[in-house]
């Protein structure tokens, strides 16, 4: 798994690209604070090599908790900026700091 951040010079946003190697998966979505944890419209595209990839434009100087939803199972990003305990979920969420 990987996250790439590209800060735009002309706008106060960061293009965040999520890459998830999950060749056996049928569906991978990224959910978090930025989309109210709703998987609708959050699907990553499956590439021919079995990797799922997608990008979001998020506001700079923000922090977001998120997870991947791989075939219905929540999975943390191993390269997250840090992790935050979430009492509601009873587990840690990956944190993206922009």
Secondary structure by P-SEA (a helix, b strand, c coil): cbbbbbbbccccccbbbbbbbcccccbbbbbcccccccccccbbbbcccccccccccccccbbbbbccccccbbbbcccccbbbbbccccbbbbbbcc
